[in-house]
């Protein structure tokens, strides 16, 4: 297993760099069930941010890309079950993906609730407003 930095994933998904994209593709196509690429939660969030902010993809487009990463044998995503649950909440409403992942990760760790000052996160991502 090898760890993959966010920039490798971006180059593979976007195919936007004539030198790095072919290298990323070759690397990722060499991965498989016996030798997967490991994607951390930090990279999941960073990938979402880069693709929506720098490449101006929609949240739905990035959600589809993340689901594809979760479903392929070439990758092992840290806490993949929680990432998938966060994607479901995110896809079903108006929540921010990062808020969904924060709430699902906290829940997965056994937290009774996740407190926030963010009204939107409380309304759409399942968090609870700080009283």
N, C-alpha and C positions, 0 to 999 in steps of 0.2 A: 504494500500500500504506500502511496506517496501523497503528500499534501499538495493541494493546488491553490495558488494565490488567485485572488479575484481577477487580476489582469489577464491571466491565462484563460479564464472562463469568458471574459469579455471578448478577447480576441477570437476565441472559438465561436461564440454566439454571433458576434457582429461581422466577422470576416472583413475587417476594415483596415488592416495593416498589411501591406504587401510582404513584409519580412516576418512579422510575428504570427500572423494568422495561420499561415501554412505550418509553422512549427507547432502551434497550439493544436491544430487539427491532427497532425501526425502523432503528437503526444497522446491526445485524448482517444484517438482511434486505436492506440496500442494498449489501452486499458481494458480490463475485463473483470469478470467475477473473481478470478484468482489474484488479480493485481489492480484493485480499484483506485481511483483518485479520491482522496478524502477532502470534503468541503466542510469547513467550520461554519458555525452559526454567524460569526463575524463576517465571513465571506458572503454568506447568503444575504445579509442585510446590506453589505457594501455593494454587492451585485445589483440588488434591487435599486439602490440609490443611484449608482452609476448609470444604469440603463434608463431610468426615468428622468434623471436630471441632465446628464450629459448627452444622451442619445435620444431623449424625448420620446421614448416608448411609453405607451399607456400602461397603467397598472395591470390591466387585463393581459396585455401582451407579455409583460414580465412574469405575471403569475403563471401563464402557460409555459414559459421557458423554465421556471422553477419546478413546475410539476414534471416536466420532461426530465430534468436533472434527477428528480427523486425516483423516477420510474426506470431509469436505465441501470444496467448492471455495471456500467463503467464508473459509477460514482457511489460513494458512501457518504451520505450527508449526516453531519452531526445532528442528533436528535430529530431524525427525519420524520418520526411520527408527530412531533410537535410542530414542525415546519408545515407538514401536510394539514394539520388541524388549523393552523394559522391561515393557510391559504384558503381553506374552506370558509372561514369566518370573513376573511378579506373579500373573497369572491362573491359572498352573499349580500354585501352591503356597502356602506360608505366608510368603513374603517380604514385607517392607515395600516399598511402591512407591518411596519415595525411595531406598532401598538399591539396588533394581533399576536405577533410573535413574542413580545414581552409578556403578554397575558398568558398565552398558552405555555410558555416556558416556565413561568412562575407556578401555574397550575400543575404542570407536570412535576415540579419539585415539591409539591405538597402544600403550596400556599392556599389558604382558605379564600383569599381574595388579593387583588392587586390594586393598591391605592394610587390615585392620580389626582392632579389638579386640572387635567385636560378633560373638558366637558365632552368633546367628541369621542375620546377614548372610552369614557364611561358609557356613553350612549351607544357606540357602535362596536367596540372591541371587547366588551365584557368586563371592563375595569370598574372600580368603585371610586366615586369622588371622596376626597379627604373631607371628613366632616368639619 
